[in-house]
Amino acid sequence: MTTPPPNTEQASLITYPCQFPIKVMGLKVEGMVHAITHIAQQFDPSFDAGTIELRESKGGKYLGVTITVNTTSREQLDEIYRTLSTHPMVKVVL
């Protein structure tokens, strides 16, 4: 009896296209929200900046920014995460 080869392609739990929330955290500095908005609009031209949710840390040093983008594929979502994660103002992307 032979064992079938492992499935190298992982099934996605996300059905595309969809609205996908992304949480971005970094130091509370001028221009951070604008930079995140600009990145979101690069990947989702229909991105509505009015949907951004902001949350300051208890001490006010950090800012959490939640954006909801229209994603059309796993590749697009991965690229959004990569772009946000490598931005110098961003500390964490969830």
WOPE-V370837 format. One record per residue. N is the residue number from 1. PHI is phi in degrees with one decimal (* if undefined). PSI is psi in degrees with one decimal (none if undefined). D_LAST is the distance of its C-alpha to the last C-alpha in Angstrom with 1 decimal. Layout:
n->N phi->PHI psi->PSI d_last->D_LAST
n->N phi->PHI psi->PSI d_last->D_LAST
This chain:
n->1 phi->* psi->131.9 d_last->43.5
n->2 phi->-100.8 psi->149.2 d_last->40.6
n->3 phi->-92.1 psi->131.9 d_last->36.9
n->4 phi->-65.8 psi->149.0 d_last->34.9
n->5 phi->-63.6 psi->148.7 d_last->32.5
n->6 phi->-65.2 psi->148.4 d_last->28.8
n->7 phi->-76.8 psi->108.4 d_last->26.6
n->8 phi->-80.0 psi->-18.8 d_last->24.8
n->9 phi->-96.5 psi->116.3 d_last->22.8
n->10 phi->-78.2 psi->136.4 d_last->20.1
n->11 phi->-74.0 psi->136.6 d_last->20.2
n->12 phi->-85.4 psi->141.1 d_last->17.2
n->13 phi->-86.2 psi->-4.7 d_last->16.3
n->14 phi->-104.2 psi->134.5 d_last->15.4
n->15 phi->-99.0 psi->123.4 d_last->18.6
n->16 phi->-99.8 psi->150.5 d_last->18.7
n->17 phi->-73.3 psi->157.4 d_last->19.2
n->18 phi->-157.9 psi->162.9 d_last->16.8
n->19 phi->-87.1 psi->122.1 d_last->15.0
n->20 phi->-124.7 psi->120.1 d_last->11.2
n->21 phi->-80.3 psi->138.0 d_last->8.9
n->22 phi->-128.5 psi->129.2 d_last->5.9
n->23 phi->-100.4 psi->129.0 d_last->5.0
n->24 phi->-123.0 psi->132.8 d_last->6.4
n->25 phi->-127.3 psi->143.8 d_last->8.5
n->26 phi->-167.3 psi->179.3 d_last->11.8
n->27 phi->-62.5 psi->145.6 d_last->15.5
n->28 phi->-79.7 psi->94.5 d_last->17.2
n->29 phi->-128.7 psi->155.1 d_last->19.4
n->30 phi->-62.2 psi->134.4 d_last->21.4
n->31 phi->95.2 psi->-9.7 d_last->20.1
n->32 phi->-63.4 psi->-48.8 d_last->16.3
n->33 phi->-62.7 psi->-39.8 d_last->15.9
n->34 phi->-62.7 psi->-42.3 d_last->18.5
n->35 phi->-64.0 psi->-42.6 d_last->16.8
n->36 phi->-67.1 psi->-40.4 d_last->13.5
n->37 phi->-60.8 psi->-43.7 d_last->15.9
n->38 phi->-60.6 psi->-43.6 d_last->18.0
n->39 phi->-64.0 psi->-45.2 d_last->15.3
n->40 phi->-58.6 psi->-41.5 d_last->14.4
n->41 phi->-70.2 psi->-25.2 d_last->18.2
n->42 phi->-64.5 psi->-37.8 d_last->18.7
n->43 phi->-95.7 psi->-22.3 d_last->17.0
n->44 phi->-137.6 psi->90.9 d_last->17.9
n->45 phi->-58.1 psi->-21.2 d_last->21.3
n->46 phi->-91.2 psi->8.0 d_last->21.4
n->47 phi->-57.5 psi->131.5 d_last->18.3
n->48 phi->-103.9 psi->107.7 d_last->19.6
n->49 phi->-62.1 psi->-19.3 d_last->18.6
n->50 phi->-68.6 psi->-12.5 d_last->20.2
n->51 phi->-92.9 psi->-0.5 d_last->17.3
n->52 phi->-66.5 psi->134.8 d_last->14.9
n->53 phi->-111.0 psi->132.1 d_last->14.1
n->54 phi->-114.5 psi->143.9 d_last->14.4
n->55 phi->-147.5 psi->118.4 d_last->14.3
n->56 phi->-82.6 psi->152.1 d_last->16.0
n->57 phi->-71.1 psi->164.9 d_last->15.9
n->58 phi->-55.4 psi->-41.2 d_last->19.2
n->59 phi->-84.7 psi->-7.8 d_last->20.9
n->60 phi->81.1 psi->5.0 d_last->19.8
n->61 phi->-81.9 psi->-30.4 d_last->18.7
n->62 phi->-115.5 psi->157.5 d_last->15.0
n->63 phi->-131.3 psi->130.6 d_last->13.5
n->64 phi->-101.0 psi->130.6 d_last->10.4
n->65 phi->-124.1 psi->122.1 d_last->10.4
n->66 phi->-107.1 psi->122.9 d_last->9.3
n->67 phi->-115.3 psi->148.7 d_last->10.8
n->68 phi->-120.5 psi->114.5 d_last->12.0
n->69 phi->-112.1 psi->150.4 d_last->13.4
n->70 phi->-83.6 psi->111.8 d_last->16.1
n->71 phi->-104.8 psi->142.3 d_last->15.3
n->72 phi->-112.5 psi->-11.8 d_last->18.4
n->73 phi->-162.4 psi->162.8 d_last->17.5
n->74 phi->-62.9 psi->-39.1 d_last->15.2
n->75 phi->-62.0 psi->-43.1 d_last->16.3
n->76 phi->-63.4 psi->-44.9 d_last->15.4
n->77 phi->-62.7 psi->-42.6 d_last->11.8
n->78 phi->-61.0 psi->-40.0 d_last->11.7
n->79 phi->-69.2 psi->-36.7 d_last->13.5
n->80 phi->-61.4 psi->-47.2 d_last->11.3
n->81 phi->-61.1 psi->-43.7 d_last->8.3
n->82 phi->-61.4 psi->-45.4 d_last->11.3
n->83 phi->-65.3 psi->-45.1 d_last->12.8
n->84 phi->-64.4 psi->-43.4 d_last->10.1
n->85 phi->-64.0 psi->-28.9 d_last->9.5
n->86 phi->-92.1 psi->-2.8 d_last->13.3
n->87 phi->-70.9 psi->135.5 d_last->14.1
n->88 phi->-63.5 psi->-21.8 d_last->16.1
n->89 phi->-84.6 psi->-13.2 d_last->14.9
n->90 phi->-96.8 psi->132.7 d_last->11.2
n->91 phi->-100.3 psi->-41.5 d_last->10.4
n->92 phi->-142.8 psi->142.3 d_last->6.6
n->93 phi->-127.7 psi->126.2 d_last->3.8
n->94 phi->-121.6 psi->none d_last->0.0
